[in-house]
Amino acid sequence: MRALTRLHTLDALDATVPYDVCIVGSGFAGTVLASELASAGVRTLMLESGGSLQRWFLDPRIKALAAYTVSGDADYPTLHTKARALGGNSNFWTGRCERYHPSDFERHAYTPGDNPWPVAYGDMEPLYERAERTLRVRGGEPSSHAAPRRHAFPRRTRKDLSGLRALLGHAGVDVDDSPTATPEHALRFFRLHKELLPGVLASPYVTLVSGLTATRLVRDGEDRVSSVEVRSLDGTTRQARARIFVVACGGIETPRLLLLSADERAAAGIGNAHGRVGRGFNEHPGVNFYAKLRHSRETLHLRHNLGRSHQFYDELRPEGLGSVLPVFIQSWAFPNHLIQPKLSDLPGTLAAFASRITRPSLYIGATIEMLPRDTNRVTLSQDHRDRFGNPIAHLSLDFADEDRRTLERTRKLIQGVFERLGADDLEEGELTWSRHHIGTCRMGADPKTSVADPTLRVHDTHNLYLSGSETFVTGAAVPPVLTIVALAHRLGDELVRRLQEEAS
Ligand SMILES: Cc1cc2nc3c(=O)[nH]c(=O)nc-3n(C[C@H](O)[C@H](O)[C@H](O)COP(=O)(O)OP(=O)(O)OC[C@H]3O[C@@H](n4cnc5c(N)ncnc54)[C@H](O)[C@@H]3O)c2cc1C
């Protein structure tokens, strides 16, 4: 295994020639972009606030940097939703990689009327293929309900879903595989600091400095970002200079950094001339059900098997509601009392499943799409500041009527499936969250209704770009990383093209 041997120190900021590109953040959105730029020979500086995972767990000063406050009736948990560490949340994700459906990019009930997606599925298809290769996605033959694909997954699934398929076939449900990113060597999760960062750092074109928090983007009089102000934990303040800047700090910290960067010409923050920065936050809440089955013999495999169904994805949209993605897990007994304390803070389906299952049974849950609403937003806290004296982020998150109705209709859908299977003692678990932070700096053609243009350049700047799920127009019901990575590849192409054009 290659170690991260080429982390640099503060001296790297003294380079006499400015870097071509400075990327803030080393999660999927930052690292995949850096990898693209490195392979094109672009001099790239990466800045990361965190360091090793060990430091994230043991150093309370770093934990405190990721703190944010929450209000609203959605009762959103802040715990374990974001990390300050090399590789960002790739250290904790569960590897699920799903494409958005073609219908997600078309106008539907949740598409902001004045701000449709500026890309279509046809534009994304080749990018999804690249993203699946980057993440080494393993998957099986998709059903006709799943997002269409021209080629097979880079790796073939090893799962045997025949039991789940036979069982759910009794209820008229088609089961798809749940495509998953895989590491180079089996039996580990796909973690950026193991799979991608070593290769990125081996490039002579990439310099990564960790332990530096970006606190402000500094502009010259020309609407051009000239440097990013960074602070280290000991209070040292420096400036990092580059020709192009990319903020890739995640769906909560990216809008915060734009808001913190208010100056004389942009009193409400960079990119915020029309008050759009931070608005439209959405997530993937999930409902969770468990039951014993009369047909359970068909499902008694020794391995846990997880499948999804894309069959109901668009079913509620004609009613003005969101998309829905059910997930099925069949299993032998979990030693409930042993794992519950450890897993209780994990997101979504996994936590709910682990905390409930005590014998062979079937779990059906579903994540839903939330309505992107302007009032669900990230702002700067009025009361709390970080160690550098800057307001931390505040998230306001309420359920819309549409969210409640989508959740309720999804419950009915799942109950109907269990009914058709003749399930006994159906039990509902608590509502869960997926830790997906979406939509707070959306892309669009109109500067009045979006923060970044279709190339992901922040509207009122010449050289500032965003990378991450904060740029998504709608949240879909699928997890975001595959789309984050697809768009990071596209942004890499755009920056290389721009730098070449400027050089000629
Ligand atoms: C437990 C868990 C399971 C998940 N499972 C899945 C899944 O199966 N599939 C899926 O698609 N998604 C999943 N997700 C969500 C997924 O991990 C995120 O959507 C993804 O990591 C976002 O990538 P990112 O690069 O945009 O942001 P992040 O991964 O959050 O990375 C942002 C980086 O920026 C750094 N940073 C922040 N602020 C600053 C600053 N001011 N200066 C310098 N650096 C800064 C942070 O330290 C971090 O390293 C899961 C999330 C969690 C928590």
The ligand as an SDF file (V2000), in Angstrom:
LIG
                    3D

 53 58  0  0  0  0  0  0  0  0999 V2000
  -21.4190    7.7160    7.0110 C   0  0  0  0  0  0  0  0  0  0  0  0
  -21.6200    8.2310    5.6160 C   0  0  0  0  0  0  0  0  0  0  0  0
  -21.9610    7.3260    4.6040 C   0  0  0  0  0  0  0  0  0  0  0  0
  -22.1360    7.8090    3.2930 C   0  0  0  0  0  0  0  0  0  0  0  0
  -22.4010    6.9030    2.2960 N   0  0  0  0  0  0  0  0  0  0  0  0
  -22.5160    7.3430    1.0140 C   0  0  0  0  0  0  0  0  0  0  0  0
  -22.7160    6.4260   -0.0540 C   0  0  0  0  0  0  0  0  0  0  0  0
  -22.7670    5.2150    0.1400 O   0  0  0  0  0  0  0  0  0  0  0  0
  -22.8270    6.9290   -1.3210 N   0  0  0  0  0  0  0  0  0  0  0  0
  -22.7580    8.2720   -1.5730 C   0  0  0  0  0  0  0  0  0  0  0  0
  -22.8870    8.6590   -2.7290 O   0  0  0  0  0  0  0  0  0  0  0  0
  -22.5620    9.1610   -0.5620 N   0  0  0  0  0  0  0  0  0  0  0  0
  -22.4130    8.7310    0.7120 C   0  0  0  0  0  0  0  0  0  0  0  0
  -22.1660    9.6220    1.7190 N   0  0  0  0  0  0  0  0  0  0  0  0
  -22.0330   11.0530    1.3780 C   0  0  0  0  0  0  0  0  0  0  0  0
  -20.6380   11.3250    0.7990 C   0  0  0  0  0  0  0  0  0  0  0  0
  -19.6430   10.8690    1.6720 O   0  0  0  0  0  0  0  0  0  0  0  0
  -20.4810   12.8300    0.5310 C   0  0  0  0  0  0  0  0  0  0  0  0
  -21.5140   13.2300   -0.3290 O   0  0  0  0  0  0  0  0  0  0  0  0
  -19.1390   13.1230   -0.1270 C   0  0  0  0  0  0  0  0  0  0  0  0
  -18.0770   12.6920    0.6770 O   0  0  0  0  0  0  0  0  0  0  0  0
  -19.0040   14.6100   -0.4030 C   0  0  0  0  0  0  0  0  0  0  0  0
  -17.7370   14.8210   -1.0090 O   0  0  0  0  0  0  0  0  0  0  0  0
  -17.0720   16.2710   -1.0320 P   0  0  0  0  0  0  0  0  0  0  0  0
  -15.7130   16.1300   -1.5690 O   0  0  0  0  0  0  0  0  0  0  0  0
  -17.9940   17.2080   -1.7140 O   0  0  0  0  0  0  0  0  0  0  0  0
  -17.0780   16.7330    0.4900 O   0  0  0  0  0  0  0  0  0  0  0  0
  -16.3260   16.1220    1.7630 P   0  0  0  0  0  0  0  0  0  0  0  0
  -16.1330   14.6720    1.6430 O   0  0  0  0  0  0  0  0  0  0  0  0
  -17.0940   16.6410    2.9340 O   0  0  0  0  0  0  0  0  0  0  0  0
  -14.9010   16.8050    1.7120 O   0  0  0  0  0  0  0  0  0  0  0  0
  -14.7260   18.1850    1.9690 C   0  0  0  0  0  0  0  0  0  0  0  0
  -13.3020   18.3950    2.4480 C   0  0  0  0  0  0  0  0  0  0  0  0
  -13.0870   19.7880    2.5910 O   0  0  0  0  0  0  0  0  0  0  0  0
  -12.3710   20.0380    3.8020 C   0  0  0  0  0  0  0  0  0  0  0  0
  -12.6930   21.3960    4.2420 N   0  0  0  0  0  0  0  0  0  0  0  0
  -13.8940   21.8490    4.6710 C   0  0  0  0  0  0  0  0  0  0  0  0
  -13.8070   23.1580    4.9370 N   0  0  0  0  0  0  0  0  0  0  0  0
  -12.5280   23.5460    4.6730 C   0  0  0  0  0  0  0  0  0  0  0  0
  -11.8280   24.7720    4.7530 C   0  0  0  0  0  0  0  0  0  0  0  0
  -12.4330   25.9070    5.1440 N   0  0  0  0  0  0  0  0  0  0  0  0
  -10.5100   24.8070    4.4020 N   0  0  0  0  0  0  0  0  0  0  0  0
   -9.8680   23.6700    3.9830 C   0  0  0  0  0  0  0  0  0  0  0  0
  -10.5010   22.4730    3.8950 N   0  0  0  0  0  0  0  0  0  0  0  0
  -11.8140   22.4110    4.2400 C   0  0  0  0  0  0  0  0  0  0  0  0
  -12.8600   18.9620    4.7470 C   0  0  0  0  0  0  0  0  0  0  0  0
  -11.9300   18.7230    5.7760 O   0  0  0  0  0  0  0  0  0  0  0  0
  -13.0190   17.7590    3.7990 C   0  0  0  0  0  0  0  0  0  0  0  0
  -11.8410   17.0090    3.7210 O   0  0  0  0  0  0  0  0  0  0  0  0
  -21.9980    9.1870    3.0260 C   0  0  0  0  0  0  0  0  0  0  0  0
  -21.6640   10.0800    4.0530 C   0  0  0  0  0  0  0  0  0  0  0  0
  -21.4630    9.6010    5.3420 C   0  0  0  0  0  0  0  0  0  0  0  0
  -21.0750   10.5660    6.4220 C   0  0  0  0  0  0  0  0  0  0  0  0
  1  2  1  0
  2  3  1  0
  2 52  2  0
  3  4  2  0
  4  5  1  0
  4 50  1  0
  5  6  2  0
  6  7  1  0
  6 13  1  0
  7  8  2  0
  7  9  1  0
  9 10  1  0
 10 11  2  0
 10 12  1  0
 12 13  2  0
 13 14  1  0
 14 15  1  0
 14 50  1  0
 15 16  1  0
 16 17  1  0
 16 18  1  0
 18 19  1  0
 18 20  1  0
 20 21  1  0
 20 22  1  0
 22 23  1  0
 23 24  1  0
 24 25  2  0
 24 26  1  0
 24 27  1  0
 27 28  1  0
 28 29  2  0
 28 30  1  0
 28 31  1  0
 31 32  1  0
 32 33  1  0
 33 34  1  0
 33 48  1  0
 34 35  1  0
 35 36  1  0
 35 46  1  0
 36 37  1  0
 36 45  1  0
 37 38  2  0
 38 39  1  0
 39 40  1  0
 39 45  2  0
 40 41  1  0
 40 42  2  0
 42 43  1  0
 43 44  2  0
 44 45  1  0
 46 47  1  0
 46 48  1  0
 48 49  1  0
 50 51  2  0
 51 52  1  0
 52 53  1  0
M  END
$$$$
